[in-house]
Amino acid sequence: MNMRTPLARARGLGSAKEGVHHWWAQRATAVALIPLSLWFVGAVVELIGMDYLGLKAWMGVHGNLTMMILFISALFWHAQLGVAVVIEDYVHNETIKNIALVAARVISLVMGASTIIAIVRISFGG
């Protein structure tokens, strides 16, 4: 027989107060990706047929490098947030869910960082 009151049973079952930040972060990155994606498509069109030295010179321009870093950062952050939502919604085993969430975050961080390092190396002649 359960002697707890309805309030005691409901405590701890409500909002974890984390969803709002996640929701806003995903919307903010989506909005940021709109102009960044348009810039990226334009950049790719501009770079068609360019050799490595031309790419290096193009990346050496401060604005292009900055925009590329912003694009990569927003892209991987948005992707990680989206993958986290899918994992949270469809993985029901708590242990596997936590491992998958950590793995998704680490993979996103490593891929984003390695991409940024690669474009900075191209830009600075590495």
N, C-alpha and C positions, 0 to 999 in steps of 0.2 A: 504494500500500500504506500502510495506516495503522499507524504505529509507536507510537501512544499506548496507554497502558495503559487498562484498563476504568475505573479510578478517574479518570484524566485526562479521559476522554471524558464521564464522568458529572458532573464538577465544573461548577458553574454551571447545571446543568439542573434542580436541585431547587427547593424552596420559596423564594420571594422574601421570606419572612418578613413579608409584608404582609397576607395573607389573614385571619389571626386577628383583627387589629384591625378590619378591615372587617366581618368576621362579627359580632364583639361589638357594634360600633357599630350595625349594622343591627338586631340583636336588642334592644339597649337602647332605640333609638328606637321600635321596635315595641311594646315593653312600656310605654314612656312614653305612646305614643299611645292606649293603651286607656283610661285614665282621662281623658286630655285630650279624646278624641273623645266620650266620654260627657258630659263637661262641655259641649263645643261643641254637641252635639245639644240638650241641655237649654237652653243659651243661645239657640239659634235658635228653639226652641219658645217661650221666654219673650219673644223679640223680635218674634214674629209680630204684625203689625198696628200696630207701634210706628212713630211718625214719626221724622224726623231728630233732633229735639230730645230725644226719649225715648232714642234710640240714643246720642246724645252724652252724656246724663246717665248712662246705663247704662255706657258706656265710661269715664266719668270716675271710676267706682268703681275704686279701686286694684287690688283683687283680680281684677276682670274684665279689666282691661288686661293685668295680669301673666299671667293664664291664657291670654289670646288670643295674647300674644307667645310664650309657651312652646309653645302649640299650633302656631302658624305655623312656628316654628323647627324643632320636631321633625318636622313634616310635610314641609317642604322638604328637610331633611337626609335623612330616610328615603327620600324619593322620589329624591333624587340618588344615594344608595347603591344603590338598586334599579336605576335606569337604568344606572349604571356596570357592574353585574353583567351586565345584558343586553348592553351594548356589548362588554364583555370576552369574553363567551361567543359572540357571533354575528358580530362584525366581525373578519375575519381579516387584513385589510391593516393593517399596523402604523401607517402614517402616518394613514390614515383613522381608525383606532381611537383614536390619541392626540388627534387633532383633535376627534373626537366626545366623548371623555372630558373634555377641557378645555371644550368648548362646553356640555356637560351641567352641569358644575360652575358655570360662569359664569352660565348661564341660571337655574339654581336659586338662586344667590346673589342675582342681580338681582331675580328675582321675589319671593323671600323678603324681601329688604330693602325693596323697594317696597311690599309688603303691610304690613310692620311700620310703615314710615313713614306709610302711609295711615291705619292705625288709631291711631297716636299723634297724627296731625294731627286726626283726628276727636275723639279724647279731650281734647285740649288746645285745641280750638276753632279750628283752622286752616282 
